[in-house]
Amino acid sequence: MIKVRIAGTGSYLPPTRLTNDDLARRMDTSDEWIRTRTGIRERRILDAGAVPAEMGVAAARAALAAAGKGPADVDLLIVATNVPEEIIPGTAPYLAAALKLAKDAPFFDVTAGCAGFVYALALGGAMIAVGLAKSALVVGTEALSRFVDWEDRSTCVLFGDGAGAAVLVPTEGTAGILGVSLHGDPTKLSLLRIEAGGVRRPATVDTVREGLHFLRMEGEGLFRPAVTMMARATREALARAGLTLQDIDWVIPHQANLRIVDALAKRLGLPPERVVVNIDHVANTSTASIPIALDELARTGRVEPGQVVALTAFGAGACYGTVILRW
Ligand SMILES: CC(C)(COP(=O)(O)OP(=O)(O)OC[C@H]1O[C@@H](n2cnc3c(N)ncnc32)[C@H](O)[C@@H]1OP(=O)(O)O)[C@@H](O)C(=O)NCCC(=O)NCCS
């Protein structure tokens, strides 16, 4: 099997900031409640007139530049997202068109809740490993602000918009994807969903009136399983990589809630200085959360060649998984 490494990362956050105090002026909440329950201080929101795909395009261009590659070098595009540009044809063709990829390069979307980027990275890596692609651009892009109910304080305060990307290439060196673990638990599918707008319940005037096109979450039901799921996948991916928890230099957990991140670190016995946290300024950006945090880690020079990085996520479905990399 061909070995695969990340050659470059990129990310994009829309310029409009929405702080907890801004939210407290609009609804019955407070900076104190949001900060102590979630660790979030502010989030970025895509402006009403902005085109969501442009976030993914900006992140992808930055990742390609970091990898020293151009659009013509992209052999495969995988886009992880929960809320596509349009139900048909999704988001990937919009990104392929805007990036001006080689005209016959394959592209597709992956839907795996907030674990979408981890799934997409594993898939892109596997396709290169078996020779189905020579390089892969993997993007996580999300504009959930357009699907949260701004009257539902228990959900709308948690999410933010953004995009992140990584370029995968074959390698003969020691850096690269070392181990992967992907899992699902459909007993939790009702905990996080958008009920209407799909084929099961197509959008009608009534579904819109009832607000069924909004994201609904039973947050309490996800809290504990999230820790268990990410811990299980991380242990399993490490074992497949022939490594142990002591070998991890950085863990980048999906940024859903600082308390979940802290509980995961405690469960795995990882010291806080090895855990990447950026939820304070981005909130939960779903599929974009891990590539944005990875890009911040890379661009600030904190991750060094040879270090072991664990990317772990859970989300709607419930889908969860971990990818272990050597940087
Ligand atoms: C959603 C979440 C932050 C709630 O935190 P919590 O500690 O369970 O909340 P609590 O049970 O202590 O508080 C709930 C109370 O706060 C209130 N509340 C909810 N949102 C609020 C807000 N934004 N501001 C103020 N009060 C709020 C509720 O109405 C409820 O009040 P009640 O007890 O009077 O009914 C937490 O459960 C969570 O993060 N869950 C995981 C969600 C997740 O990971 N989602 C992403 C999946 S990818």
The ligand as an SDF file (V2000), in Angstrom:
LIG
                    3D

 48 50  0  0  0  0  0  0  0  0999 V2000
  -25.8930   21.8170   25.0080 C   0  0  0  0  0  0  0  0  0  0  0  0
  -25.0680   21.8690   26.2710 C   0  0  0  0  0  0  0  0  0  0  0  0
  -24.0280   22.9730   26.1650 C   0  0  0  0  0  0  0  0  0  0  0  0
  -25.9590   22.1630   27.4800 C   0  0  0  0  0  0  0  0  0  0  0  0
  -25.1630   22.1700   28.6280 O   0  0  0  0  0  0  0  0  0  0  0  0
  -25.7210   21.4820   29.9420 P   0  0  0  0  0  0  0  0  0  0  0  0
  -24.6640   21.5730   30.9800 O   0  0  0  0  0  0  0  0  0  0  0  0
  -26.2310   20.1090   29.5790 O   0  0  0  0  0  0  0  0  0  0  0  0
  -26.9000   22.4370   30.2830 O   0  0  0  0  0  0  0  0  0  0  0  0
  -27.7040   22.3690   31.6300 P   0  0  0  0  0  0  0  0  0  0  0  0
  -28.4680   21.1010   31.6640 O   0  0  0  0  0  0  0  0  0  0  0  0
  -26.8060   22.6240   32.7790 O   0  0  0  0  0  0  0  0  0  0  0  0
  -28.6510   23.6030   31.4470 O   0  0  0  0  0  0  0  0  0  0  0  0
  -29.8090   23.4890   30.7170 C   0  0  0  0  0  0  0  0  0  0  0  0
  -30.6150   24.6870   31.1440 C   0  0  0  0  0  0  0  0  0  0  0  0
  -30.0000   25.8330   30.5630 O   0  0  0  0  0  0  0  0  0  0  0  0
  -30.9480   26.5000   29.7390 C   0  0  0  0  0  0  0  0  0  0  0  0
  -30.2610   26.9910   28.5700 N   0  0  0  0  0  0  0  0  0  0  0  0
  -30.0630   26.3490   27.4020 C   0  0  0  0  0  0  0  0  0  0  0  0
  -29.3970   27.1560   26.5710 N   0  0  0  0  0  0  0  0  0  0  0  0
  -29.1620   28.2940   27.2240 C   0  0  0  0  0  0  0  0  0  0  0  0
  -28.5090   29.4660   26.8560 C   0  0  0  0  0  0  0  0  0  0  0  0
  -27.9480   29.6520   25.6480 N   0  0  0  0  0  0  0  0  0  0  0  0
  -28.4400   30.4610   27.7760 N   0  0  0  0  0  0  0  0  0  0  0  0
  -28.9810   30.3170   28.9940 C   0  0  0  0  0  0  0  0  0  0  0  0
  -29.6310   29.2120   29.3760 N   0  0  0  0  0  0  0  0  0  0  0  0
  -29.6970   28.1970   28.4990 C   0  0  0  0  0  0  0  0  0  0  0  0
  -31.9720   25.4590   29.3940 C   0  0  0  0  0  0  0  0  0  0  0  0
  -33.2090   26.0650   29.0990 O   0  0  0  0  0  0  0  0  0  0  0  0
  -32.0270   24.6400   30.6510 C   0  0  0  0  0  0  0  0  0  0  0  0
  -32.8290   25.3380   31.5940 O   0  0  0  0  0  0  0  0  0  0  0  0
  -33.8080   24.5390   32.5880 P   0  0  0  0  0  0  0  0  0  0  0  0
  -32.8890   23.6680   33.3920 O   0  0  0  0  0  0  0  0  0  0  0  0
  -34.4390   25.6260   33.3360 O   0  0  0  0  0  0  0  0  0  0  0  0
  -34.7040   23.7480   31.6990 O   0  0  0  0  0  0  0  0  0  0  0  0
  -24.3500   20.5000   26.4890 C   0  0  0  0  0  0  0  0  0  0  0  0
  -25.3070   19.5130   26.8190 O   0  0  0  0  0  0  0  0  0  0  0  0
  -23.5850   20.0340   25.2910 C   0  0  0  0  0  0  0  0  0  0  0  0
  -22.6340   20.6470   24.8380 O   0  0  0  0  0  0  0  0  0  0  0  0
  -23.9130   18.8410   24.7840 N   0  0  0  0  0  0  0  0  0  0  0  0
  -23.2290   18.2460   23.6660 C   0  0  0  0  0  0  0  0  0  0  0  0
  -23.7380   18.8300   22.4230 C   0  0  0  0  0  0  0  0  0  0  0  0
  -22.8330   18.5340   21.2930 C   0  0  0  0  0  0  0  0  0  0  0  0
  -21.7530   18.0860   21.4470 O   0  0  0  0  0  0  0  0  0  0  0  0
  -23.2750   18.8510   20.1020 N   0  0  0  0  0  0  0  0  0  0  0  0
  -22.4800   18.7900   18.9400 C   0  0  0  0  0  0  0  0  0  0  0  0
  -22.5600   17.5250   18.2590 C   0  0  0  0  0  0  0  0  0  0  0  0
  -21.4600   17.5900   16.9040 S   0  0  0  0  0  0  0  0  0  0  0  0
  1  2  1  0
  2  3  1  0
  2  4  1  0
  2 36  1  0
  4  5  1  0
  5  6  1  0
  6  7  2  0
  6  8  1  0
  6  9  1  0
  9 10  1  0
 10 11  2  0
 10 12  1  0
 10 13  1  0
 13 14  1  0
 14 15  1  0
 15 16  1  0
 15 30  1  0
 16 17  1  0
 17 18  1  0
 17 28  1  0
 18 19  1  0
 18 27  1  0
 19 20  2  0
 20 21  1  0
 21 22  1  0
 21 27  2  0
 22 23  1  0
 22 24  2  0
 24 25  1  0
 25 26  2  0
 26 27  1  0
 28 29  1  0
 28 30  1  0
 30 31  1  0
 31 32  1  0
 32 33  2  0
 32 34  1  0
 32 35  1  0
 36 37  1  0
 36 38  1  0
 38 39  2  0
 38 40  1  0
 40 41  1  0
 41 42  1  0
 42 43  1  0
 43 44  2  0
 43 45  1  0
 45 46  1  0
 46 47  1  0
 47 48  1  0
M  END
$$$$
